[in-house]
Amino acid sequence: MADRWFYTQGEQVRGPVPAAELSQLAAAGALAPQDLVWPEDADRAQAVSVEAALRPPSAAAPKGPDWLGDVKAVEQATPPPPPAPRAAMPDWLDDVRRAEQPAAPARAVKTVVELEVVPQVEPARPAPAAGKPRPAEVSAVKPVKPTGPARPSTPGLEIIAPGRPCRLSIGAATWRGRVMSRNEDRFLVQQLTWSEGDATRQVSLLAVVDGMGDHWAGEEAAGVVVRTVGRALGPALSPALEGEDRLRAMPRLIQAIDGALQEANKAVAQRAELGVLFQGMGATAAVVLVWEDVALVRHVGACRVYHQRGERLRQLTQDQTLAMKLVEEGRLSAKEAAHHLSRSELTQAIGQRTPLEPGRSEVTLTRGDCLVVCTDGLYYHVSEPAVEKAVNESLQATDLADQLVTLAGEDGGTDNCTVVVAFYH
């Protein structure tokens, strides 16, 4: 039984492709009745037409082997396994977690004045997800005269010295969900960190992209956006190394972000012209550039950026959907828009609008703030109060990103879910 196949589409020969992919093309109507199929190890002269291969058993059997039947048999030989629970997925964030933990916590303790070590009992928390053990009790280092409430300590938690410049700690997680067969989300994190004497400086780029389109067109569109934005904005960050003043650089950076999204819009539209399988492809995206304490935000479509300060979470972006447009016009309330039939109908999408009109916002960060950048697979399943609670209980960006994706899966996981988290501390 053949595993890979050639096929014709119009006048062009394509492949070889796996049997499952060839079956999907036939089922979706991407192949015409007169198109031909043949195994990788056979000659084209032995090919049969799709019409002949799909002829029902009651009709006259076509001459030659029933290769399309072989394709179907490959798919039906073993039923697909049930989706594994989220907790069973490999914890691919271990390396990132280790990178976030300080190499010598004892030296960090020395920077705090008047310290004492006291035993600390872990506060009551919701039961951990299956496969995730509860952390053991630890000892916390705290000031003799605390100036305010502090989060519970955890192994590897850095003690921040008074007067130390703030920095951005970033974590990311992505998952295809329990229903979708492919992950059409993409994320991008670029962080430029350098030292100036005893000080440390940072410029960071965060982005999430949600692809749209049939077959593999959605993931292709998302990949084009991530690569284009990364290539366009990477060089825009380097002048900071030369000592460029942030305030003077802001107009240039704003122009660079807007230009990167317009370039991505053009690149996706051009890719959509390459063939019928890419027609209708597009993407939504959210891009955040953070320099020192200023975060510039751009978004297209329904990807979102949240900002949490203290225990209050607010949405920095506004979905570019028909339902939200009706809210702006006073024809719907925000509560009605959340359940309206047009809540998923986009008014802006990369690759489908010229010129593109991204949403724009800006926020000044203070120590302890958190940014959550996500695709719609998160907020379709996780409410804003639940996100607030998760942020308040989290100590590391990598853990929070993984937890939010897990929560989306526990509520159904009907879509791809991607989250990038940044703590400013």
C-alpha positions, 0 to 999 in steps of 0.5 A: 500500500502506497504512503505518498502520492503524486497528483495533478491539479489543472495542468500542474503535477504536485506532490508527493504528499502523504495519503491523508493529505491527498484524501483531504484534498479530494474530500474538499473538492480541491481536485477535479474529476479529470485530475490524476493520482498515482503512487510515488513509486509508480509511473504517471502512465499508470495514473487513474483519474479522481473520477474513476478512483471515487466511483462507487463499488456498484459501478464498473470498476476502473482498470488498474489499482484502486489507489485512492482506496489505498489512501482511504484505507491508510486513514481508516486502518487505525482510528485516531487516538483521543486527544491527550489531556493538557496536563500530559503534554511535555513541559517544554518550558523547563529550560525557560524557567531555569533561565529565569531563576537567578544563578546565585540567590544568596548574593541577591539577599545581600542587597536587601537591608535588615533581612530575617528568615522566617518560615512561611506556610504556603497559602491555600490555592486551587487544586493543581492540575493533574500531573502538576505537583503542589510546590513544597513549603519554603522559607521566605526572605522578607524585610523586618519592616515590610512596606506592603503586602508581598506575594508568597515566596517560591524557590528561585524567586529573585529578591529585588534590590531597592533602586534596581532598574526594572526589567521585563520577564517574558514567558510564552505558551501555545497549543492547538487545543482539543478540537483543531487538527493544526495549530495556526497560531504563531508567536514572536519574542525578541529581547535585546538586553545590554549593560551600561556600567552597573545598569542593565537596559532592555528593548523587547518585542512581543507578538502573537498571530492567529492565521485564517484560511482553509487547509494549511493556508492559515498557518502559512499566513501566520508564519508570513506575518511573524517572519515579516514583522521580525525582519522589519522590527529587529533592526529598528531595536538596535539603535538603542545600543548606540545610546539613542534617547528613547523619547527622541526614538519614539516617533521612529519606532511608531513608524517602524511598527506601523510599517512592519504591519503594512509590509506583512499585509502586503506579503500575505496578500501576495502569497494568497495569489500563488494558488487556489489553496491560499485564496482567502488566507489572512491573519489577526495579530497583536504587537507590543514593543517595550522600551524601558517603561513605555509599551507601544501596542498595535493590533489587527483583528481580534488578538488582544493585549491586557494590562494588569496593575495591582489586582485590576485587569484592563483590555488595552485593545478593542476587537476590530469586529462588526459587533464592536463597530455596532457598539461604537455606533451605539447600536449594541451594548458591550454585554450584547456584543460579547454574544452577538452573531457578528462578534467574530466577523472581522472588519480588519485582517492582515492580507485582506484589507488595503490599506490596513488600519491597525488599532493603536494604544500606549501604556506607561509601566510601573514595577509589578505590572503585567502584560498579557498578549493573546489570541482569541483562543484564550478569552473565548474560554477564560474570563477576565476575572479568571485572568486577573486571579491567575496573574495575582497568584503567579510569580513567573511569566513562564508559569502564568503563560502555561497556566492560562493556556491550560485553563483554556483547555480545561474549558473546552479548548475549541480553538488554538490558544497562544499567550505571551506574558511579560512581568515588569519588575 
